[in-house]
Amino acid sequence: MTAPSHPISRRHDIDALRALAFALVIVYHVAMYYVADWHWHLKSPHAAEWLQAPMRALNLWRMDLVFLVSGLAFGLVRRGQTVAGIVRVRSWRLLLPLAFGMAVVVPYQPYAQGVANGLIAPGFGAFLLRYYGGSTWPAGAFDGWEAGITWNHLWYLAYLWAYTLVLALLLPWLESAAGQRLRQAFTGLRGSALLAVPVLPLALYSVLLWRHFPPTHDLIHDAWLHAVYFTLFLYGYWIGLDAGLWAELVRLRWRTLAGALLVLVLFSALRGVAVQQGGWLARTAVRVLADLYLWSMLLAILGWAHHRLNRPWPWLRWAQEAIYPWYVLHQTAIIVLVVALARWQLGPVLEPLVLLAGTVLVCWAVTAVVQRVGWLRPLFGLPKKGAAARTPAARPSQGLPQMP
């Protein structure tokens, strides 16, 4: 079944929100090197405890926003494409960069982590021979040592491909009369119902799954995150370009922002007590508060983005194509720079600034090369040269965001 083709108004806010969401992921990963007591591949000697509070406030919704925006993009790209066509295009755009990234971009990350842990001998060439040869590794050598290979930050591409496939398979029902009634019930939510009703599935997942399935990012044993992320992916697909719902999001933007901040304060006040003294019931109740904060913040972000970002920003056309390669490259760039900067001992103020600026510079420079070399473009999720001009779904003038 082919979705009907309708005129698509240009939606700069969705494109800008996607770019800013991925930019936030990059900044977050730079900060992960410095936040105390949180596991990451490498840790700074200047790790700071005060970073935990702002990082936790971001962590409760940053990837949820990415999957919601990816669902929006799926709904827009769906227009005019068959189910088979969208699966074929999305698989090419997601799985090829994932495979290339795992083979070429990511390997320095487990190498640097293993050397820092004292479990892998220095020598990147020797490491690669073992890595590509399917070698076993000492326990805890790097994240993913059990499998012998890792996708690290590229887990998002695998998850997004899986959700894309599932949603594509569900499209015949979702686009049926019954499915359209369910979508209209969602997009028809207004006021407090828009805040409360979509949280209910998220809260149910927290009650039933959260304790039993902590996040792993290994695709197989991640039931809680799959339930949350796929639901938000579906919400994004349902939201689409529904004018009434977007108008309501704008109308509620102050209320949802204030509500999110109030819930965050309550969550922060109760979390420490629940973790230290409460049983599983108290911890689950605080987790449900986090769900309410998450959804309130997403509503606020969507409302403010539509209110403020729906204009032709000069940087938007560049960001549309650059953000996917930046996502693939950024974490390896961070770790390469972390290792290089360690010998300079720049201190807890200058070093983070240099690290962030260096990451931006490396991603910009490599992406500039990728954009100009035809055979490199698909490896970083970009269409071949000239394809964007020939494919309506890729034209920025139609407001269709390029997806990871």
C-alpha positions, -999 to +999 in steps of 0.1 A: +000+000+000+014+034-010+007+064+012-011+092-006+011+119-019+003+153-004+019+187-007+045+190+020+051+224+036+087+233+044+094+225+081+127+241+090+120+234+127+121+196+123+153+199+103+169+222+128+157+202+157+173+171+142+206+189+137+206+203+172+197+170+188+227+153+172+249+183+181+238+178+217+249+141+215+284+153+205+286+177+234+273+151+258+300+126+248+327+152+253+313+158+288+312+120+295+350+121+296+348+145+325+318+134+346+329+116+378+317+081+387+300+075+353+314+048+331+328+058+298+356+044+275+382+068+289+380+091+320+398+123+327+420+129+357+399+161+360+366+143+364+341+165+383+311+154+405+292+186+398+287+175+362+264+146+373+233+168+379+232+186+345+243+154+327+216+134+343+190+161+334+201+157+298+205+120+298+169+114+308+157+127+274+185+133+249+183+100+230+146+099+234+145+131+215+167+116+188+143+087+183+113+109+184+128+131+157+138+100+137+101+089+138+091+123+125+116+119+097+103+084+089+067+097+086+079+124+062+101+101+041+072+076+040+051+099+018+050+085-017+071+055-010+061+018-009+068-003+022+095-022+003+110+010-010+113+026+024+129-006+039+154-008+010+164+028+012+166+029+050+185-003+052+211+011+027+214+044+046+217+028+080+234-006+077+262+004+053+274+033+076+271+009+106+292-017+089+318+008+077+319+026+110+324-007+130+352-017+106+370+016+101+359+044+124+352+026+158+382+003+163+405+030+177+380+034+206+383-002+220+421+000+214+425+032+234+403+018+262+421-015+263+455+002+265+442+026+292+429-004+312+463-021+309+448-051+292+459-045+256+495-039+246+503-007+228+504-010+190+473-002+169+484-023+140+488-054+161+455-047+178+437-045+144+451-078+133+436-094+164+404-074+162+396-083+126+407-119+132+380-125+158+403-128+188+392-132+223+401-105+248+409-102+285+377-096+306+369-059+307+395-049+281+369-027+264+332-023+261+320-052+240+350-074+248+327-104+252+317-103+215+352-094+204+340-064+184+320-034+193+298-007+177+301+017+207+282+049+199+269+035+166+244+014+184+218+040+175+220+030+138+213-007+146+184+002+169+169+027+144+172+001+116+153-024+137+126+001+146+123+012+110+118-024+099+092-031+126+073+001+118+074-005+081+059-040+087+032-024+107+023+002+081-005-017+064-023-018+098-013+017+109-026+031+076-058+011+078-090+027+091-084+013+126-048+025+126-058+059+114-084+062+142-057+054+168-034+080+152-062+106+153-069+098+189-032+106+196-030+137+175-063+149+190-049+150+225-051+185+240-041+201+273-034+179+303-044+148+282-015+154+259+008+155+289-006+125+308-018+099+283+014+093+262+033+089+295+012+059+305+030+033+283+064+047+294+054+044+331+042+008+324+076-001+309+093+013+340+071-008+363+074-040+343+108-039+326+131-013+340+144-033+370+149-065+349+165-051+318+191-024+325+204-006+294+230-026+275+229-012+239+237-047+226+204-050+207+194-084+222+191-078+260+177-043+260+139-048+264+132-017+285+151+007+262+135-009+231+101-005+245+107+032+253+126+041+222+102+024+198+072+040+215+088+074+210+097+066+174+060+057+169+049+089+186+071+109+162+056+091+132+021+099+145+029+135+152+041+141+116+029+175+103-005+175+121-012+212+122-036+210+152-011+191+174+018+214+165-004+244+174-012+229+207+025+222+214+032+258+208+003+269+230+015+247+258+052+255+255+055+275+287+034+251+307+053+220+296+086+237+302+077+248+337+062+214+344+093+196+332+115+217+354+093+212+385+093+174+380+130+175+375+134+193+409+112+167+425+130+138+408+164+151+419+152+156+455+138+121+458+163+101+437+191+101+463+168+090+491+153+063+469+186+049+458+202+049+492+173+040+515+142+030+494+133-004+481+124-013+445+090+002+449+104+036+458+130+034+431+104+025+405+082+054+416+111+078+411+117+062+377+081+070+368+088+106+378+117+105+353+092+093+326+070+123+333+099+147+332+111+130+299+077+135+281+072+170+295+106+181+283+100+165+248+067+184+245+084+216+256+112+211+231+088+204+202+067+234+211+096+258+214+113+245+183+082+250+162+078+285+177+114+296+173+131+275+147+107+273+118+126+296+096+152+292+068+184+294+089+215+300+069+233+270+084+204+245+079+212+233+044+248+226+054+237+209+086+212+187+067+241+168+050+268+172+076+252+158+107+252+122+097+290+120+091+296+141+122+276+115+142+297+086+128+330+104+134+326+123+166+333+098+193+365+084+177+376+120+172+370+127+209+390+097+220+419+104+195+421+139+209+418+128+245+449+106+240+468+133+221+460+160+247+468+140+278+505+147+275+500+185+274+482+186+309+461+216+299+440+215+331+403+212+339+393+245+321+414+248+290+414+211+281+376+206+277+374+237+255+403+225+233+388+190+232+354+203+221+369+227+195+392+200+182+363+175+179+343+201+159+374+208+137+381+172+130+345+164+122+342+194+099+374+187+080+368+150+075+331+156+065+343+182+039+364+155+023+336+129+025+311+153+008+334+157-022+345+121-027+317+102-044+325+067-031+329+079+005+294+095+007+273+063+011+297+050+037+287+080+059+250+078+051+250+104+024+233+100-010+255+098-041+263+130-058+233+143-077+209+118-060+195+145-037+185+166-067+168+136-084+150+122-053+120+143-041+122+128-006+157+143-002+151+178-013+155+203+016+129+226+000+103+199+008+114+198+045+122+161+045+151+155+069+177+131+059+176+103+085+199+084+103 
